[in-house]
């Protein structure tokens, strides 16, 4: 379940950064589409530790300066 939540938060963050529109209607469409994608991914069985590697987030601060 925590991998599905992490996937939803990541999808929502990317959607918000790319859309640039923050009205209630447009944001609710974004939430609905992200929930639909997470639901589909769970049904396909790709939401797991390998597909959503949240255990690597602790290493992200060391990786960003290298980029």
C-alpha positions as CSV (number, residue, x, y, z in Angstrom):
1,X,0.0,0.0,0.0
2,X,2.8,2.4,0.8
3,X,4.2,1.9,-2.7
4,X,0.8,2.9,-4.2
5,X,0.7,6.0,-2.1
6,X,4.2,6.9,-3.1
7,X,3.4,6.4,-6.8
8,X,0.3,8.6,-6.4
9,X,2.2,11.4,-4.7
10,X,4.9,11.2,-7.4
11,X,2.4,11.3,-10.2
12,X,0.5,14.1,-8.6
13,X,3.7,16.2,-8.1
14,X,4.7,15.7,-11.8
15,X,1.2,16.5,-12.9
16,X,1.0,19.7,-10.9
17,X,4.5,20.9,-12.0
18,X,3.6,20.2,-15.7
19,X,0.1,21.6,-15.8
20,X,0.6,25.0,-14.3
21,X,-3.2,25.3,-13.7
22,X,-4.4,25.2,-10.1
23,X,-8.1,25.7,-10.3
24,X,-10.3,23.3,-8.4
25,X,-11.8,21.7,-11.5
26,X,-8.5,21.1,-13.2
27,X,-6.8,19.8,-10.0
28,X,-9.7,17.4,-9.4
29,X,-9.2,16.1,-12.9
30,X,-5.5,15.6,-12.1
31,X,-6.3,13.7,-8.9
32,X,-8.8,11.5,-10.7
33,X,-6.4,10.7,-13.5
34,X,-3.6,9.9,-11.0
35,X,-5.9,7.7,-9.0
36,X,-6.9,5.9,-12.1
37,X,-3.3,5.3,-13.1
38,X,-2.4,3.9,-9.7
39,X,-5.5,1.7,-9.8
40,X,-4.5,0.3,-13.2
41,X,-0.9,-0.2,-12.1
42,X,-2.0,-2.1,-9.0
43,X,-4.3,-4.3,-11.1
44,X,-1.3,-5.0,-13.5
45,X,0.8,-5.9,-10.5
46,X,3.6,-3.4,-11.2
47,X,3.3,-1.5,-7.9
48,X,6.0,-3.2,-5.8
49,X,9.4,-2.5,-4.4
50,X,11.1,-2.8,-7.8
51,X,8.6,-0.7,-9.6
52,X,8.4,2.1,-7.0
53,X,11.8,2.1,-5.2
54,X,10.9,4.3,-2.2
55,X,13.8,2.7,-0.2
56,X,16.2,4.7,-2.4
57,X,14.8,8.1,-1.3
58,X,17.4,8.3,1.5
59,X,20.1,8.3,-1.1
60,X,18.5,11.1,-3.2
61,X,20.3,14.1,-1.4
62,X,23.7,12.6,-2.3
63,X,22.7,11.8,-5.9
64,X,21.3,15.3,-6.7
65,X,24.6,17.2,-6.5
66,X,26.2,14.5,-8.7
67,X,23.7,15.3,-11.4
